[in-house]
Amino acid sequence: MSANAIAEHHLTQAVARAPDVVAHALSQTPKRPEVISFSNRPEVRGFFDERTCSVQYVVSDPAAHRCAIIDPVLDFDERSGSTATRSADAILDYVRKRDLSVDWILETHPHADHFSAAGYLKDVTGAPTAIGERVVDVQRLCKALYNLSNSFPTDGSQWDHLFADGESFQLGGLQGSIIFSPGHTLASITYVIGDAAFVHDTLFMPDDGTARADFPGGNAHHLWQSIQRILALPDETRLFTGHDYQPGGRLPAWESTVAQQKAENVHVKGQDEASFVKLRMDRDRTLPMPKLMLSALQVNIAGGRLPAPEKNGRRYLKIPLDVLDNPAWD
């Protein structure tokens, strides 16, 4: 069997195992509504990246002058192959002006539409990086996708901490907790900090619906179940989404509430699991893959670290050809 055939076989096996892996993990999650504390209300500042429609966050306890950075973007121009740190530096400038200390650099999942700046921000701030513990499943899947060498670790060691479902953490005087929320990816988690939940690519703004579930390892049934866990939070919980595609040309927006999502979300209101899954899968079949997906995933499964320089001192991305089943073309 050729090397290409072996890699394709490993990828097929990894994708086939993905639903069972997540279904087992979801079966272990608490069935009760999440309990959160509103005794402290964090300050949240969103940073909208126009190139990728991504939203990055600084969430802070102003009294303690402590903060976390969530889902930071490393700028990448796919036409020229250039990278830059303008978006991350804008976050750092905000942190400095507010006299905040960075306690965490948090990622909700390995992103497919932008490069992560977690590695850069760790180098600058010294703060620990963290992601959900199921990132190891995405790493295994992507190791086969890119035919990476055996030396590439798939144990999540590229991050300082891997969060489990229901795990708690501190941010100054604020209590944080984790909700495992797969569907968009195998590894997606939601960060609940005080009365704020950072829901990444599950719920978008109500007029924009929900995230796609057709990436390798994605699953519309799991996405519906994750959304139900998020909507089990108290109605007044503030929800902060990971993207905003500005339907109708409106201005970017990224904050809603549980009550607002229940009443207004165009993909969730009036749906049950079966109808949602049909809606989501029908829509996903019409969507082209994100233009940076095959470029970004190889960086993001490495904790936001670019590929190591080769002998000539330059870095190179690896793009697998014809590995996605019947993708829609733009």
Salt bridges, closest charged atoms under 4 A:
GLU34 OE2 - ARG229 NH2 2.55
GLU43 OE2 - ARG98 NH2 2.30
ASP71 OD1 - HIS111 NE2 2.93
ASP77 OD1 - ARG51 NH2 2.95
GLU78 OE1 - ARG51 NH2 3.71
GLU78 OE2 - ARG79 NH1 3.73
GLU78 OE2 - LYS291 NZ 3.39
ASP93 OD2 - LYS97 NZ 3.18
ASP103 OD1 - ARG66 NH2 2.61
ASP113 OD1 - HIS114 ND1 3.11
ASP113 OD2 - HIS243 NE2 2.87
ASP123 OD2 - ARG305 NH1 2.74
ASP137 OD2 - ARG134 NE 2.91
ASP137 OD1 - ARG140 NH1 3.14
ASP160 OD2 - LYS122 NZ 2.94
ASP165 OD1 - ARG229 NH1 2.96
GLU167 OE2 - HIS161 NE2 2.72
ASP195 OD2 - ARG41 NH1 2.76
ASP195 OD1 - ARG238 NH2 2.80
ASP201 OD2 - HIS109 NE2 3.70
ASP201 OD2 - HIS184 NE2 2.93
ASP201 OD2 - HIS243 NE2 3.42
ASP207 OD2 - ARG250 NE 2.71
ASP214 OD1 - ARG212 NE 2.75
ASP235 OD1 - LYS262 NZ 2.82
ASP244 OD2 - ARG250 NH1 2.69
GLU273 OE2 - HIS221 ND1 2.86
ASP282 OD2 - LYS278 NZ 2.75
ASP282 OD1 - ARG285 NH2 2.40
ASP284 OD1 - ARG280 NH2 2.70
